Amino acid sequence: MAFPTDEELARVRKLLENVEGSRVVGEEGTKIEKFKFEICQTILKFFIKSEMSQKEFSLLLSIDEALVSKLINCKIEVFSTERLLKYLEIVEPDYKVSLESSLGKKQRLP
């Protein structure tokens, strides 16, 4: 496969210039941001595997499609941790949360 022409690259850049991408939390993220991002990723994996439309997924979660878009694009700043856990419970009813203290002991929460 040949590398795209300059014209093709310009066309694609023009199409994507106003598109907002998915959020990524890097090493600089706080522990809460990383936790929320992990929850979003789990929900996203469910969404992809389910092959539901955004409309169907919005009905499952009882939220509007705009929020589904923010959820699957990991816009974690829009959601509280509690709200994300509520959505996680819908798609993964038997989820488990583990905490590890600075003492190195893992604790499992219900």
C-alpha positions as a Markdown table, in Angstrom:
| # | Residue | x | y | z |
|---|---|---|---|---|
| 1 | Met | 0.0 | 0.0 | 0.0 |
| 2 | Ala | 1.4 | 3.3 | -1.1 |
| 3 | Phe | 1.7 | 6.3 | 1.2 |
| 4 | Pro | -1.2 | 8.8 | 0.6 |
| 5 | Thr | -0.7 | 11.7 | -1.6 |
| 6 | Asp | -0.4 | 15.3 | -0.2 |
| 7 | Glu | -3.9 | 16.0 | -1.5 |
| 8 | Glu | -5.4 | 12.9 | 0.2 |
| 9 | Leu | -3.6 | 13.9 | 3.5 |
| 10 | Ala | -5.0 | 17.5 | 3.2 |
| 11 | Arg | -8.5 | 16.1 | 2.6 |
| 12 | Val | -8.3 | 13.8 | 5.6 |
| 13 | Arg | -6.9 | 16.6 | 7.8 |
| 14 | Lys | -9.7 | 18.9 | 6.8 |
| 15 | Leu | -12.3 | 16.2 | 7.7 |
| 16 | Leu | -10.8 | 15.7 | 11.1 |
| 17 | Glu | -9.9 | 19.2 | 12.1 |
| 18 | Asn | -13.1 | 19.7 | 14.2 |
| 19 | Val | -13.4 | 16.1 | 15.4 |
| 20 | Glu | -12.9 | 15.6 | 19.1 |
| 21 | Gly | -11.0 | 12.4 | 19.9 |
| 22 | Ser | -11.0 | 10.1 | 22.8 |
| 23 | Arg | -9.4 | 11.1 | 26.1 |
| 24 | Val | -6.4 | 9.3 | 27.3 |
| 25 | Val | -5.0 | 9.5 | 30.8 |
| 26 | Gly | -1.3 | 9.2 | 31.0 |
| 27 | Glu | 1.2 | 8.8 | 33.7 |
| 28 | Glu | 0.6 | 12.3 | 34.9 |
| 29 | Gly | -3.0 | 11.6 | 35.7 |
| 30 | Thr | -4.2 | 11.4 | 39.2 |
| 31 | Lys | -5.2 | 8.0 | 40.8 |
| 32 | Ile | -8.9 | 9.0 | 40.6 |
| 33 | Glu | -8.5 | 10.0 | 36.9 |
| 34 | Lys | -6.9 | 6.6 | 36.2 |
| 35 | Phe | -9.6 | 4.8 | 38.1 |
| 36 | Lys | -12.4 | 6.6 | 36.2 |
| 37 | Phe | -10.5 | 6.0 | 32.9 |
| 38 | Glu | -10.3 | 2.3 | 33.7 |
| 39 | Ile | -14.0 | 2.1 | 34.3 |
| 40 | Cys | -14.7 | 3.9 | 31.0 |
| 41 | Gln | -12.5 | 1.5 | 29.2 |
| 42 | Thr | -14.4 | -1.5 | 30.7 |
| 43 | Ile | -17.7 | 0.1 | 29.6 |
| 44 | Leu | -16.3 | 0.8 | 26.1 |
| 45 | Lys | -15.1 | -2.8 | 25.7 |
| 46 | Phe | -18.7 | -4.0 | 26.6 |
| 47 | Phe | -20.1 | -1.5 | 24.1 |
| 48 | Ile | -17.8 | -2.7 | 21.3 |
| 49 | Lys | -18.5 | -6.4 | 22.0 |
| 50 | Ser | -22.2 | -5.9 | 22.3 |
| 51 | Glu | -22.4 | -4.3 | 18.8 |
| 52 | Met | -25.2 | -2.1 | 20.0 |
| 53 | Ser | -25.8 | 1.3 | 18.4 |
| 54 | Gln | -25.3 | 4.4 | 20.6 |
| 55 | Lys | -29.1 | 4.7 | 20.7 |
| 56 | Glu | -29.5 | 1.1 | 22.0 |
| 57 | Phe | -26.7 | 1.7 | 24.5 |
| 58 | Ser | -28.3 | 4.9 | 25.7 |
| 59 | Leu | -31.5 | 3.0 | 26.4 |
| 60 | Leu | -29.7 | 0.3 | 28.3 |
| 61 | Leu | -27.9 | 2.9 | 30.5 |
| 62 | Ser | -31.0 | 5.3 | 30.7 |
| 63 | Ile | -29.0 | 8.3 | 29.5 |
| 64 | Asp | -29.1 | 10.3 | 26.3 |
| 65 | Glu | -27.0 | 9.6 | 23.3 |
| 66 | Ala | -24.8 | 12.7 | 23.8 |
| 67 | Leu | -23.7 | 11.3 | 27.2 |
| 68 | Val | -23.1 | 7.9 | 25.6 |
| 69 | Ser | -20.8 | 9.6 | 23.2 |
| 70 | Lys | -18.9 | 11.3 | 26.1 |
| 71 | Leu | -18.8 | 8.0 | 27.9 |
| 72 | Ile | -17.4 | 5.9 | 25.1 |
| 73 | Asn | -14.9 | 8.7 | 24.3 |
| 74 | Cys | -13.7 | 8.5 | 27.9 |
| 75 | Lys | -14.6 | 12.1 | 28.8 |
| 76 | Ile | -14.1 | 11.3 | 32.5 |
| 77 | Glu | -14.3 | 14.9 | 33.6 |
| 78 | Val | -18.0 | 14.8 | 32.8 |
| 79 | Phe | -18.8 | 11.9 | 35.1 |
| 80 | Ser | -18.5 | 11.4 | 38.8 |
| 81 | Thr | -16.9 | 8.2 | 40.0 |
| 82 | Glu | -20.2 | 7.1 | 41.5 |
| 83 | Arg | -22.0 | 7.7 | 38.2 |
| 84 | Leu | -19.4 | 5.6 | 36.3 |
| 85 | Leu | -19.8 | 2.8 | 38.8 |
| 86 | Lys | -23.5 | 2.9 | 38.3 |
| 87 | Tyr | -23.1 | 2.4 | 34.6 |
| 88 | Leu | -20.4 | -0.3 | 35.2 |
| 89 | Glu | -22.9 | -2.2 | 37.4 |
| 90 | Ile | -25.4 | -2.2 | 34.5 |
| 91 | Val | -22.9 | -3.7 | 32.0 |
| 92 | Glu | -20.8 | -5.7 | 34.4 |
| 93 | Pro | -23.1 | -6.7 | 37.4 |
| 94 | Asp | -20.5 | -8.8 | 39.1 |
| 95 | Tyr | -17.6 | -6.4 | 39.0 |
| 96 | Lys | -15.1 | -6.3 | 41.8 |
| 97 | Val | -13.1 | -3.3 | 43.1 |
| 98 | Ser | -9.7 | -3.9 | 44.7 |
| 99 | Leu | -7.7 | -1.4 | 46.7 |
| 100 | Glu | -4.1 | -1.6 | 47.7 |
| 101 | Ser | -2.9 | 0.5 | 50.5 |
| 102 | Ser | 0.6 | 1.9 | 50.9 |
| 103 | Leu | 1.1 | -1.0 | 53.3 |
| 104 | Gly | 0.8 | -3.4 | 50.4 |
| 105 | Lys | -2.3 | -5.2 | 51.6 |
| 106 | Lys | -5.1 | -5.7 | 49.1 |
| 107 | Gln | -8.6 | -5.2 | 50.2 |
| 108 | Arg | -11.6 | -6.3 | 48.2 |
| 109 | Leu | -14.8 | -4.1 | 48.4 |
| 110 | Pro | -18.3 | -5.5 | 47.7 |
